[in-house]
Amino acid sequence: MAWETIDLNDIPAGHDWRNVEGVNYLSWNKNQHVPEYCGSCWAQGTTSSIADRFNIMLGDKSATPVGLSAQVIVNCHAGGDCNGGEPGSVYEYAFTTGIPHSSCEQYDADNLDPTKGCEPIDICRDCTWPPCPVGEKCLDKCWAVDYKKHYVTHYYGVAGATQMKAELLKNGPISCGIQATDKFETTYKGGIYNEFIAKPELNHEIAVVGWGTDEATGQEYWVGRNSWGTFWGDYGFFYMPIGTETNLGIELDCTAGIPSFEPHPESVAA
């Protein structure tokens, strides 16, 4: 584990994957609530974090950033659907099956027809003309296509400030649960957000992409990325204090995985 291999004395006062020596390694910010409401945070924070790690692994400053399909995760019930889900199951799906690029399946914030399973056309497709009439899907004009699979070879839990910093520094963004309160959702516009909750009940998955230290106050903070659109917060990002009871439980339950274009031998054997 990263926290077992890094000298904790070498952890800097801040590290932000939006700007590492002038390079932004993050995939793009998303909005899980369009074109209609969908409780897919569990699929958004996880696929974004895994995609970011592929961008870090590739390290090509000129390449188009990798983005992974949260809609496929919803389609295939890889942990849940638009009614909510389990983030850890997304990593299990990435370990056993691999996740396609976001260009494989347009995010439509909707569940599949419950009478049918997740089929190849629901994972990666192409379509032809003519344009589909409003209110129809016209899948008879579409067909399944092969696609590159994005795996994780290992995945594991991360908790607490020390583990989180070490993991972020060595391997990249992680997905974490928070208790998203009405106040956080409706009032946050920027700055370090504080809200005391004695026993947070985690109900929302986000990504943590770095940390920093406020020069004026010396307060350490996490850099989080939400999936509520770039018009929310600080262009879709937010900041929460490190090591306090006012950070909505962000340090309690995080998950990370090691990216690979090849499956782990154990997942193939399974």
Sequence and secondary structure as in RCSB ss.txt:
>XXXX:A:sequence
MAWETIDLNDIPAGHDWRNVEGVNYLSWNKNQHVPEYCGSCWAQGTTSSIADRFNIMLGDKSATPVGLSAQVIVN
CHAGGDCNGGEPGSVYEYAFTTGIPHSSCEQYDADNLDPTKGCEPIDICRDCTWPPCPVGEKCLDKCWAVDYKKH
YVTHYYGVAGATQMKAELLKNGPISCGIQATDKFETTYKGGIYNEFIAKPELNHEIAVVGWGTDEATGQEYWVGR
NSWGTFWGDYGFFYMPIGTETNLGIELDCTAGIPSFEPHPESVAA
>XXXX:A:secstr
 HHHHS GGG  S EETT BTTB       BTTSSS    HHHHHHHHHHHHHHHHHH  TTS    B HHHHHH
TTSSEETTEE HHHHHHHHHHT B BGGGS   S    TTS   GGGTSEEE SS   TT   GGGEEE     B
EEEEEEEE SHHHHHHHHHHH  EEEEE   HHHHHH  SSB  B  SS    EEEEEEEEEE TTT  EEEEEE
 SB TTSTBTTEEEEESSSSSBTTTTS EEEEEEESS  HHHHH 
